[in-house]
Amino acid sequence: MTTLNKSKVVIAGGSSGIGAALARILVEDGADITVIGRDAGKLNLLKTARPSIETVALDACDRAAVDAFFHRTSEIDHLVITLSSSKGGGMFKDLSLQELREGFDRKFWPQLNVLQAALPRMKREGSVTLVTAVSAGGALPGTSGLAAINGALEVMVPVLSLEYKPLRVNAVSPGLIDTPWWDFLPAAAKEQVFKDFSANVHVGRPGRPEEIADTIRHIMSNGYINGVTIRCHGGLGSAGVFL
């Protein structure tokens, strides 16, 4: 196991949810953490709670801004990309293909923007972890668009781990996690989704951001995990809800 003390970690999309939970955990490990995200207000809250964390307001859709950030960044031990979007869900017959394009524009392309821009700054024996979603392999009704977005990222992982060896490239694929990602739904609809999902998960509940963050931390510190997607969904059965 590799110590994370004094390691340079960049978390893209870490202003809330899983990324913010990971940043809080890594503070306890003594890591040197930089969090980038779009929402300056959420970044300020994170910085106030954990003053040792560096925060940078940055839209990962803006490739020039991403390139400029990494150009001035020192060598990175670990890169974690949690950038996401709520666009692209729904039954295919009703799915707006324009919204699906927006889903790719807000998750797939920004994740690749960050990864490609960061590569020249990555240590050869460091790690990259993408955060996808269980929709990529869950065969759940209403997730064909989300499966396309997340599956496109996951299928790249083993290839990238080969192209950039010994740099390790992995992905973590969460199930339903209780994060602000779900705030696009009205409260009653969100409650029903959580109830339906929990009925089809072996642990009987949604996941917590800290549980996914702990999985990412393990990948970062275990130097023999490479080229894989680790699914962390509580034992997903045949669920009729979208992720």
C-alpha positions as CSV (number, residue, x, y, z in Angstrom):
1,M,0.0,0.0,0.0
2,T,1.2,3.5,-0.9
3,T,1.0,6.2,1.7
4,L,-1.0,9.3,0.6
5,N,0.8,11.6,3.1
6,K,2.2,14.6,1.3
7,S,1.0,13.3,-2.1
8,K,-0.3,15.8,-4.6
9,V,-4.0,15.1,-5.4
10,V,-6.2,16.9,-7.8
11,I,-10.0,16.2,-7.6
12,A,-12.0,17.5,-10.6
13,G,-15.6,18.1,-9.7
14,G,-15.0,17.9,-6.0
15,S,-17.0,20.8,-4.7
16,S,-19.8,18.5,-3.4
17,G,-20.9,14.9,-3.2
18,I,-18.3,12.2,-3.7
19,G,-15.5,14.5,-4.6
20,A,-15.9,16.6,-1.5
21,A,-16.2,13.6,0.7
22,L,-12.9,12.3,-0.8
23,A,-11.2,15.6,-0.2
24,R,-12.2,15.5,3.5
25,I,-10.9,12.0,3.9
26,L,-7.6,12.8,2.2
27,V,-7.1,15.8,4.5
28,E,-6.8,13.3,7.4
29,D,-4.1,11.4,5.3
30,G,-2.0,14.5,5.0
31,A,-2.4,14.8,1.3
32,D,-1.8,18.1,-0.6
33,I,-5.3,18.5,-2.2
34,T,-6.5,20.8,-5.0
35,V,-10.2,20.7,-5.8
36,I,-11.5,22.2,-9.0
37,G,-15.2,22.8,-9.8
38,R,-17.7,25.1,-11.4
39,D,-19.5,26.3,-8.3
40,A,-17.4,29.0,-6.5
41,G,-19.9,29.1,-3.7
42,K,-19.6,25.3,-2.9
43,L,-15.9,25.6,-3.2
44,N,-15.8,28.4,-0.7
45,L,-17.8,26.3,1.8
46,L,-15.4,23.4,1.3
47,K,-12.4,25.7,1.8
48,T,-13.9,27.2,4.9
49,A,-14.5,23.7,6.4
50,R,-11.0,22.5,5.4
51,P,-8.7,25.5,5.0
52,S,-5.7,23.3,3.9
53,I,-7.6,22.4,0.7
54,E,-6.8,24.5,-2.3
55,T,-9.8,25.3,-4.4
56,V,-10.0,26.6,-8.0
57,A,-13.2,27.7,-9.7
58,L,-13.0,26.2,-13.2
59,D,-15.4,24.9,-15.9
60,A,-14.0,21.6,-17.3
61,C,-15.9,22.2,-20.5
62,D,-13.5,25.1,-21.2
63,R,-10.5,23.2,-22.5
64,A,-8.3,26.4,-22.7
65,A,-9.0,27.0,-19.0
66,V,-8.3,23.4,-18.1
67,D,-5.0,23.5,-20.0
68,A,-4.0,26.7,-18.3
69,F,-4.7,25.3,-14.9
70,F,-2.6,22.2,-15.4
71,H,0.2,24.2,-17.1
72,R,0.8,26.0,-13.8
73,T,0.3,22.9,-11.6
74,S,3.1,21.0,-10.1
75,E,3.6,17.3,-10.6
76,I,0.6,15.2,-9.6
77,D,0.5,11.9,-7.8
78,H,-3.2,11.2,-8.1
79,L,-6.0,12.6,-10.3
80,V,-9.6,11.9,-9.5
81,I,-12.3,12.9,-11.9
82,T,-15.8,13.0,-10.5
83,L,-17.4,15.4,-13.0
84,S,-21.0,14.5,-13.7
85,S,-24.3,15.5,-15.2
86,S,-28.0,14.6,-14.7
87,K,-28.7,14.9,-18.4
88,G,-29.5,11.7,-20.5
89,G,-31.8,9.7,-18.3
90,G,-35.2,8.4,-19.2
91,M,-36.9,5.7,-21.3
92,F,-35.5,5.7,-24.8
93,K,-38.8,6.3,-26.6
94,D,-39.1,9.6,-24.8
95,L,-35.4,10.4,-24.5
96,S,-34.4,13.8,-26.0
97,L,-31.3,13.2,-28.1
98,Q,-30.4,16.8,-27.6
99,E,-30.4,16.2,-23.8
100,L,-28.3,13.1,-24.3
101,R,-25.8,15.2,-26.3
102,E,-25.8,17.6,-23.4
103,G,-25.1,14.7,-21.0
104,F,-22.0,13.8,-23.1
105,D,-21.0,17.5,-23.1
106,R,-21.3,17.8,-19.3
107,K,-19.7,14.5,-18.3
108,F,-17.9,12.5,-21.0
109,W,-16.0,15.3,-22.8
110,P,-15.1,17.2,-19.6
111,Q,-13.7,14.1,-18.0
112,L,-11.5,13.6,-21.1
113,N,-10.6,17.3,-21.1
114,V,-9.2,17.0,-17.6
115,L,-7.5,13.7,-18.2
116,Q,-5.8,14.7,-21.4
117,A,-4.6,18.1,-20.0
118,A,-3.3,16.5,-16.8
119,L,-1.3,13.7,-18.4
120,P,1.9,15.7,-18.9
121,R,1.8,16.6,-15.1
122,M,1.2,13.0,-13.9
123,K,3.9,11.1,-12.1
124,R,4.7,7.9,-14.0
125,E,3.8,5.7,-11.0
126,G,0.7,7.8,-10.0
127,S,-2.9,7.0,-10.5
128,V,-6.0,8.3,-12.3
129,T,-9.5,7.4,-11.2
130,L,-12.6,8.2,-13.2
131,V,-16.0,8.2,-11.5
132,T,-18.7,6.7,-13.8
133,A,-22.0,5.1,-12.7
134,V,-23.5,1.6,-12.4
135,S,-25.9,2.5,-15.3
136,A,-23.0,1.5,-17.6
137,G,-23.5,-2.2,-16.8
138,G,-26.7,-2.4,-14.8
139,A,-29.1,-3.0,-17.7
140,L,-31.7,-0.8,-15.9
141,P,-34.8,0.6,-17.6
142,G,-34.5,4.3,-18.3
143,T,-30.7,4.3,-18.4
144,S,-29.8,3.7,-22.0
145,G,-28.5,7.3,-22.4
146,L,-26.6,7.3,-19.1
147,A,-25.3,3.8,-19.9
148,A,-23.9,5.2,-23.2
149,I,-22.1,8.1,-21.4
150,N,-20.7,6.1,-18.6
151,G,-20.0,3.0,-20.7
152,A,-18.0,5.1,-23.1
153,L,-15.7,6.2,-20.3
154,E,-15.4,2.7,-18.8
155,V,-14.5,1.0,-22.0
156,M,-11.5,3.4,-22.3
157,V,-10.0,2.5,-18.9
158,P,-8.1,-0.7,-19.8
159,V,-6.8,0.8,-23.0
160,L,-5.6,3.9,-21.2
161,S,-3.9,1.9,-18.5
162,L,-1.9,0.1,-21.3
163,E,-1.1,3.3,-23.2
164,Y,0.2,5.1,-20.2
165,K,1.7,2.3,-18.1
166,P,3.1,2.4,-15.4
167,L,0.5,5.2,-14.6
168,R,-2.5,3.4,-13.2
169,V,-5.9,4.2,-14.7
170,N,-9.1,2.9,-13.1
171,A,-12.8,3.8,-12.6
172,V,-15.2,3.5,-9.8
173,S,-18.8,2.9,-10.7
174,P,-21.2,3.9,-7.9
175,G,-24.9,2.9,-7.6
176,L,-27.4,5.2,-6.2
177,I,-25.6,7.6,-3.8
178,D,-27.3,10.2,-1.7
179,T,-25.6,13.3,-3.1
180,P,-26.8,16.6,-4.5
181,W,-26.7,15.0,-8.0
182,W,-30.4,14.0,-7.3
183,D,-31.5,17.6,-6.5
184,F,-32.8,17.9,-10.1
185,L,-35.8,15.9,-9.0
186,P,-38.7,17.2,-6.9
187,A,-38.5,16.0,-3.3
188,A,-41.3,13.5,-3.6
189,A,-39.9,12.0,-6.8
190,K,-36.5,11.8,-5.3
191,E,-37.9,10.0,-2.2
192,Q,-39.7,7.5,-4.4
193,V,-36.6,6.8,-6.5
194,F,-34.6,6.1,-3.3
195,K,-37.4,3.9,-2.0
196,D,-37.6,1.8,-5.2
197,F,-33.9,1.5,-5.5
198,S,-33.4,0.4,-1.9
199,A,-35.9,-2.4,-2.4
200,N,-33.7,-3.9,-5.0
201,V,-30.3,-3.5,-3.3
202,H,-29.0,-6.2,-1.0
203,V,-28.0,-3.7,1.7
204,G,-31.4,-2.1,1.5
205,R,-30.4,1.5,1.2
206,P,-28.7,4.2,-0.9
207,G,-25.0,4.6,-0.6
208,R,-23.2,7.4,1.2
209,P,-20.6,9.6,-0.5
210,E,-18.0,8.6,2.0
211,E,-18.4,5.0,1.0
212,I,-17.5,5.7,-2.6
213,A,-14.8,8.1,-1.5
214,D,-13.2,5.3,0.6
215,T,-13.2,3.0,-2.4
216,I,-11.4,5.7,-4.5
217,R,-8.9,6.1,-1.7
218,H,-8.2,2.4,-1.7
219,I,-7.5,2.4,-5.4
220,M,-5.2,5.4,-5.0
221,S,-3.2,3.7,-2.3
222,N,-3.1,0.2,-3.7
223,G,-0.4,0.1,-6.4
224,Y,-1.6,-3.2,-7.9
225,I,-5.1,-2.1,-9.0
226,N,-4.9,-1.1,-12.6
227,G,-7.1,-1.1,-15.7
228,V,-10.4,-2.0,-14.0
229,T,-13.8,-0.6,-13.1
230,I,-14.8,-1.3,-9.5
231,R,-18.6,-1.4,-9.0
232,C,-19.8,-0.1,-5.6
233,H,-23.6,-0.4,-5.6
234,G,-24.5,-2.3,-2.4
235,G,-25.5,-5.5,-4.3
236,L,-27.7,-4.3,-7.1
237,G,-30.6,-6.6,-8.1
238,S,-33.2,-6.1,-10.8
239,A,-34.1,-2.4,-10.1
240,G,-36.6,-0.5,-12.1
241,V,-35.1,2.9,-11.4
242,F,-32.7,5.0,-13.3
243,L,-29.2,6.1,-12.2
